[in-house]
Amino acid sequence: MSSILIWKYVALNTYIEEINFILLKWNNKEVQKFKDLVVENLERLSKNPKMGVYLEKDNIYSLMISKQTTLYYKVIESDKKIELLVFWNNQKNPADLIKLL
């Protein structure tokens, strides 16, 4: 049975930021590739919530969407939910990521 994906506010904002960054740096074709990668990975994630790397210290998971982008998320097993926390551009300062989590 699939888990329900819950988009947190920061996840939605950082997803849009990534799309805008890709569009600014490349083109619509690359934006569509990114969107397709996200959809594909979210479908896989909903079926297998623990497929990412578990970060015990923060009780969250990370999943590489592309070489440039990592998704951070939390699994709520009791409710069969996955909270999408943030889409992170791996080129950014890691200290800023901690503030978002």
N, C-alpha and C positions, 0 to 999 in steps of 0.2 A: 504494500500500500504506500502511496506517495505522501510525502509530508507537504504541508502548506507553507508557501513562501511568504514571509512578511517583510515588506520593504520598509525599513526605518527611514526617517527623514534624511539623515546624513547619507545613507546608501543611495537614495534617489538623487540627491544633489551631486554627489561625487560621480555617479554614473553619467549624469548630464555634463558635468565638467570634463570627463574623459571624452565624451562624444565631441564636445566643442573643441577640445585640444586636438583631437585627431583631424577634425574638419579644418582647423586652422593650419595644421602642419602638413596635411596630406589632401584628401579629397573625399567626396561622398562615397566612392567605391570602398575606401578603407573604413569609413564609418559603418557601412553596411556589413562588412566583414566582422567588425568588432561586435555589432549588435547580434549577428548570427552566432558568434562564439559565445556571447553571454547567454543567449537563449538555449543553445546546446548544453552549456555547462549547468545552467539552472535546471534543465530537465533531468540531467544526470544526477544532480545534487538532490532533487526532490525524491528520487528513488533510492539514493544512497547518501544520506546526510553526513556520514562520517568519512566521506572519501577524501576530504581535505587533510591538511596537516594540523594535528591538535596542538594548541599552544596552552599547555597546562597552567602556566602562570596567570593567564587571563581568562581561562575557561572558554576559549573560542577556537575556531578553525580558520585556516587560510587555504585558499584555492587559487592557483594561478590560472587566470583566464587567458592571458597572452604573456609574451615576454615582458611587456611593459606594465601589465595590470594584474593586481591580485585582489581577490574578493575576500573580505573577512566576514565571518558569520558565526552565529550562535545556534546550537541545537537545543531545542526544548522537547526532549523525548516524551514526557508525560502528555503533552498536547499534540504531538506529531507536527511540530512547527519548526521552521528554520527562520531565524531573524537575520536578514541581510543587513550588515552593519555599515560597511564602507567599501567602495571600489577605490583601490589605492594605486596611483601611478608610482611604479617602483623607482622612478628617477627622482622622486621628491625626497625631502629630508625625513628620515625615519622618526625623528623626534616629533614631527608634526603629526604623524600617524597616531602616536600614543595619546595625543590630546583628543583625537576623534574617537578612540576606542574607550 
